[in-house]
Amino acid sequence: MFQRMLDDVNPRVAAILDGALEGREMSVEDAELLLGVEGADQHALLWAADRARQEDVGDDVSYVICRNVNFTNICYVGCSFCGFARHKHQSDAYVHDMDTLLEKCAGAVERGATEICIQGGIHPQKNHEYYRELAATIKNAFPQLHLHAYSPEEIDWGHRKSGMDLADYLRWLMEAGVSSLPGTAAEILDDEIREILSPRKLKTARWVEIIKTAHSIGLPTTSTVMYGHIESARHVAAHMGLIRDIQKETGGFTEFVPLGYIHEMNELYNVLGSRPGSTASEDIRIIAVARLFMRPWITNIQISWVKMGHKLGQIALGAGANDFGGTLMEESISRESGSMFGENTAPEDFRRLIREVGRTPVERNTLYGVLHRFEDPALDPPSMEPGAASGSSEESDTGARSAGSEPVLQVVS
């Protein structure tokens, strides 16, 4: 039976997979082919990616306890894929004051957070001084927190307002407490695609300039891709090639995170007629291709459970992924576009999901340092979720969910 499957695998696909497992670098053209495989070819791809994952990082699956802090949803950039942005006169527009933001951080610390991810809309009245003040205020109040703050779009806005040299501006933010940047605002790093997705957003060369400059001064970033809209496999493969080239030069990316497009509540789908997001097969294939394509330069491939859901995320753990992302505690951007997978995943839920697929849960920090490896479920800590019952991890899991944390399987971002 297995020989029949092997006989059905396209010889070119088999050669690409063999080469990747032997350590040969995959070409962009090879990645483009693999992003579209089906049937026996897809099964072979997933097997090879899982084998590569085990060789690269072993059987640990990591997660980080973090909170998203969106300081404002007022934004005039006008990205067609965004359901989050508001204009200032809309009834649900907001700008959180510092006290509110500090309360959010305090609540995160009480729940064990080691990271705060700070992003917001491009508010026309917020400038470089505000970004620095926000970071410094939070860091001064909670020096133990890692501030993962400001996308390249926000960096571009603040830098242009500042009049500083870009490297000096980034150092200025680091002095205030910023320790890493989200590698978002990437979408697809192709200006023809970007002109449709977000014509007023920073272009590819500027995104690359900001990321490379950050890396050059010791400021690490994540890397992302958004797929499932108007792009082709060629665009995704070329995007991944650019990310890999940057990593070869700088070594500053901590991870690669494929982000499936959420279509329901934005202009790109409802007016411009994009695809209605990715299929489950696409989600799994891009994880697998990323594992094989990025090795050995980027070895952390992250699942976006907000985009994929927990169960598909578990499948992705068998197709090359080694990180389940963050707890988030609060998630607005995907939810406002129509994502239906909740805003929070409790640490005990991550551990259960990871153990269900036979892997070892590991709590990490933002830069992938291991904080706790949970090899024995009996030694898991009690839940720190609001209203959770104390006691065993199983009791804590039940308590956390009954207190309002999203159930793992409930379809409700």
C-alpha positions in Angstrom: 0.0 0.0 0.0 2.7 2.5 1.0 4.7 1.6 -2.2 1.6 2.5 -4.2 1.5 5.9 -2.6 5.2 6.4 -3.4 4.7 5.2 -6.9 2.1 8.0 -7.3 4.4 10.8 -6.1 5.6 13.0 -8.9 9.3 12.4 -9.5 10.1 16.1 -9.4 8.2 16.5 -6.1 10.1 13.5 -4.7 13.4 15.0 -5.8 12.6 18.4 -4.2 11.6 16.7 -0.9 14.7 14.5 -0.9 16.9 17.4 -1.5 15.3 19.5 1.3 15.7 16.6 3.8 19.4 16.2 2.7 20.0 19.9 3.5 19.9 21.3 -0.1 18.3 24.7 -0.3 15.0 24.8 -2.1 14.5 27.2 -4.9 11.6 29.7 -5.2 10.3 27.7 -8.2 10.3 24.5 -6.2 8.4 26.2 -3.4 5.8 27.5 -5.9 5.3 23.9 -7.2 4.9 22.5 -3.7 2.4 25.1 -2.6 -0.1 23.6 -5.1 0.4 19.9 -4.7 -2.4 17.5 -4.0 -3.0 13.8 -3.4 0.0 11.6 -2.9 2.3 14.6 -3.5 0.7 16.5 -0.7 1.0 13.5 1.7 4.7 13.2 0.8 5.1 16.9 1.4 3.6 16.8 4.9 5.6 13.7 5.8 8.8 15.4 4.7 8.0 18.6 6.6 7.3 16.7 9.8 10.5 14.8 9.5 12.4 18.1 8.9 10.7 19.6 12.0 11.8 16.7 14.2 15.4 17.1 12.9 15.4 20.8 13.3 13.8 21.4 16.7 12.7 18.0 18.1 9.4 17.2 19.6 8.8 20.3 21.8 5.9 22.6 20.9 6.2 26.1 22.3 3.8 28.9 23.2 4.2 32.3 24.9 1.9 33.8 27.5 1.2 37.3 26.1 -1.5 39.9 25.7 -2.3 42.0 22.7 -2.8 45.7 23.4 -4.4 47.7 20.6 -4.2 51.3 21.8 -6.4 52.7 19.1 -8.5 51.5 16.2 -8.6 54.9 14.4 -6.7 54.5 11.1 -6.8 56.2 7.7 -4.5 54.0 5.8 -7.4 52.2 4.2 -6.2 48.6 3.7 -8.9 46.8 1.8 -8.4 43.6 3.8 -8.9 45.3 7.2 -12.1 45.2 9.3 -10.4 46.7 12.3 -9.9 50.3 11.3 -12.3 53.1 12.2 -12.5 56.8 11.4 -12.6 59.0 14.5 -16.3 59.9 14.2 -17.5 56.3 14.1 -19.3 55.3 17.2 -17.0 52.4 18.0 -13.8 54.3 17.4 -11.5 54.4 20.5 -8.2 55.7 21.8 -7.3 54.1 25.1 -5.8 56.3 27.7 -2.6 55.3 29.6 -4.4 54.2 32.7 -6.5 51.8 30.7 -3.5 50.4 28.9 -1.7 49.9 32.2 -4.7 48.1 33.6 -4.6 45.7 30.7 -0.9 45.1 31.3 -1.5 44.6 35.0 -4.2 42.0 34.2 -1.8 40.3 31.8 0.9 40.0 34.5 -1.6 38.5 36.9 -2.2 35.8 34.3 1.5 35.0 33.9 2.3 37.1 30.8 5.9 37.7 29.8 5.1 39.7 26.7 2.9 42.6 25.6 2.3 43.0 21.9 1.5 46.6 21.1 0.0 47.6 17.8 -2.7 50.0 16.7 -4.1 52.0 13.8 -2.2 54.8 12.2 -3.9 57.6 14.1 -3.1 61.0 12.3 -2.7 62.7 15.7 -0.3 60.1 17.2 3.4 60.6 16.4 6.9 59.4 17.4 6.6 61.0 20.8 3.4 59.1 21.6 5.0 55.8 20.5 8.0 56.4 22.8 5.8 57.6 25.7 3.6 54.5 25.4 6.5 52.1 25.5 8.3 53.9 28.3 5.2 54.1 30.5 4.5 50.4 30.2 8.1 49.4 30.6 8.6 51.6 33.7 5.5 50.2 35.3 6.3 46.6 34.3 10.0 46.2 33.7 9.8 42.4 33.6 7.6 42.5 30.4 9.0 42.1 27.0 7.6 44.8 24.7 7.0 43.4 21.3 5.8 46.6 19.7 5.0 48.5 16.5 4.7 47.0 13.1 6.9 48.4 10.2 3.9 50.5 9.2 3.9 52.2 12.6 7.7 52.5 12.5 7.4 54.1 9.1 4.8 56.6 10.4 6.7 57.5 13.6 10.0 57.7 11.8 8.7 60.1 9.2 7.3 62.3 11.9 10.5 62.2 13.9 13.0 63.6 11.4 15.6 61.2 12.8 17.9 58.8 11.0 16.0 55.4 10.9 18.5 53.5 13.0 18.6 56.4 15.6 14.8 56.4 15.8 14.7 52.6 16.4 17.4 52.9 19.1 15.4 55.7 20.7 12.4 53.3 20.9 14.7 50.6 22.3 15.8 52.9 25.0 12.2 53.4 25.9 11.7 49.6 26.3 10.9 48.2 22.9 12.6 44.8 22.6 11.4 43.4 19.3 9.1 44.3 16.4 6.2 42.3 14.9 7.0 41.5 11.3 3.5 42.4 10.2 2.4 44.9 7.6 4.2 42.5 5.2 1.1 40.9 3.6 2.6 40.0 0.2 5.9 41.7 -0.5 5.1 42.5 -4.1 4.1 46.0 -5.0 1.6 45.1 -7.7 -0.3 43.1 -5.1 0.2 45.7 -2.4 -1.3 48.4 -4.7 -4.6 46.5 -4.5 -4.4 45.4 -0.9 -3.3 48.7 0.5 -2.2 51.5 -1.9 -1.4 53.9 0.9 0.7 51.5 2.9 4.5 51.3 2.9 6.0 49.6 -0.1 8.1 46.5 -0.2 11.5 48.3 -0.3 10.5 50.4 2.8 9.4 47.3 4.7 12.7 45.6 3.9 14.6 48.8 4.9 12.9 49.0 8.3 13.4 45.2 9.0 17.0 45.2 8.0 17.8 48.3 9.9 16.1 46.9 13.0 18.2 43.7 12.7 21.4 45.7 12.2 21.1 47.3 15.6 20.1 44.1 17.4 16.4 44.6 17.4 14.8 41.2 16.4 11.6 40.8 14.5 9.1 38.2 13.5 8.3 37.5 9.8 4.9 36.9 8.3 2.9 36.4 5.1 -0.8 36.9 4.5 -2.3 34.5 1.9 -5.6 33.4 0.5 -6.8 36.5 -1.2 -5.7 37.7 -4.7 -2.1 36.3 -4.6 -0.9 33.3 -6.5 1.5 30.6 -5.3 4.2 32.5 -7.3 3.7 35.5 -5.1 3.9 33.5 -1.9 7.0 31.7 -2.9 8.8 34.9 -4.0 7.7 36.5 -0.6 9.2 33.5 1.2 12.4 33.8 -0.8 12.8 37.5 0.1 12.3 36.6 3.8 14.9 33.9 3.6 17.3 36.2 1.8 17.0 38.8 4.6 17.5 36.1 7.2 20.7 35.0 5.5 22.0 38.5 5.6 20.9 39.6 9.1 19.8 36.5 11.2 17.3 38.8 12.9 14.0 36.9 12.4 12.8 34.8 15.3 10.1 32.9 13.4 8.0 32.7 10.3 4.2 33.0 10.7 1.8 32.2 7.8 -1.4 34.2 8.3 -4.5 33.1 6.4 -6.7 35.9 5.1 -10.0 36.4 6.9 -12.5 37.6 4.3 -16.0 38.0 5.7 -16.0 41.7 6.9 -13.8 43.7 4.6 -13.7 45.5 1.3 -11.2 43.2 -0.4 -13.8 40.3 -0.5 -17.1 42.1 -0.4 -16.3 44.8 -3.0 -13.1 43.8 -4.8 -14.0 40.1 -5.1 -11.0 38.4 -3.6 -11.0 34.7 -2.8 -12.9 33.8 0.4 -9.7 33.0 2.3 -7.6 29.9 2.1 -8.6 26.2 2.2 -7.6 23.9 4.9 -5.2 22.2 2.5 -3.6 25.5 1.6 -3.1 26.2 5.3 -1.3 23.0 5.9 0.7 23.1 2.7 2.1 26.6 3.5 3.2 25.4 6.9 4.9 22.4 5.4 6.6 24.4 2.6 7.8 27.0 5.0 9.5 24.3 7.2 11.4 22.9 4.2 12.1 26.2 2.4 13.3 28.2 5.4 15.6 25.5 6.9 18.2 26.0 8.3 17.8 29.8 8.4 14.5 30.0 10.2 13.6 27.0 12.3 10.5 28.3 14.2 7.4 27.9 12.2 4.3 29.3 14.0 0.7 28.4 13.8 -1.8 31.3 13.9 -4.6 29.6 15.9 -6.7 32.7 15.5 -6.7 32.2 11.7 -6.7 28.4 11.6 -8.4 27.3 14.7 -7.1 24.8 17.3 -7.9 21.5 15.6 -6.4 22.5 12.2 -3.5 23.9 14.2 -3.0 20.4 15.7 -2.8 19.0 12.2 -0.2 21.6 11.3 1.9 20.4 14.2 2.3 17.2 12.2 3.2 19.1 9.0 6.2 21.2 10.1 5.0 23.6 12.7 6.6 23.8 16.2 5.0 26.8 17.8 1.4 27.4 18.7 1.8 31.2 19.1 0.6 33.3 22.0 -2.3 33.2 24.4 -3.3 36.7 23.2 -5.9 37.3 25.9 -7.5 39.9 23.7 -7.6 39.8 19.9 -9.3 42.4 17.8 -7.8 42.6 14.3 -8.7 39.1 13.0 -12.0 39.1 14.9 -13.1 42.4 13.3 -12.5 40.8 9.9 -14.7 37.8 10.8 -12.4 35.2 12.4 -14.4 32.8 14.5 -11.9 31.1 16.8 -11.9 33.2 19.9 -9.7 35.8 21.5 -7.8 33.8 24.1 -6.2 30.4 24.5 -5.3 29.6 28.1 -1.9 28.0 28.7 -3.6 24.9 30.0 -5.5 24.5 26.8 -2.3 24.9 24.8 -0.7 22.1 26.9 -3.7 19.8 26.4 -3.8 20.4 22.6 0.0 19.8 22.3 -0.2 16.6 24.4 -3.1 15.3 22.3 -0.7 15.0 19.3 2.0 13.4 21.3 4.3 16.3 21.7 5.8 18.1 24.7 4.5 21.6 25.7 7.0 24.3 26.4 6.4 27.8 27.6 8.8 30.1 25.9 9.7 33.8 26.0 9.4 36.1 23.0 12.8 35.2 21.7 12.3 31.5 22.0 14.1 31.0 25.2 12.6 28.0 27.2 10.9 29.1 30.4 9.2 25.9 31.4 9.1 22.4 29.8 6.0 20.5 31.0 6.9 16.9 30.6 4.6 15.6 33.4 1.0 16.7 33.3 0.7 16.0 37.0 3.1 18.8 37.7 1.3 21.4 35.6 0.6 24.7 37.5 -2.9 25.7 38.3 -4.7 28.0 35.9 -4.2 31.7 36.2 -7.2 32.6 34.1 -9.8 34.9 35.7 -12.2 32.9 37.8 -10.4 29.6 37.2 -10.7 26.8 39.8 -7.5 26.0 41.7 -6.2 22.5 42.0 -5.1 20.1 39.2 -4.5 21.2 35.7 -7.6 19.3 34.6 -9.8 21.2 37.1 -8.1 24.4 36.2 -8.9 23.9 32.5 -12.6 23.4 33.3 -12.6 26.4 35.6 -11.0 28.7 33.1 -13.5 27.8 30.4 -16.5 28.2 32.7 -15.2 31.6 33.6 -15.5 33.0 30.1 -12.3 32.0 28.3 -13.2 30.7 24.8 -13.8 26.9 24.8 -11.3 25.2 22.5 -13.8 23.8 20.1 -16.5 26.5 20.3 -16.9 28.4 17.1 -17.5 31.9 18.2 -11.6 35.4 16.0 
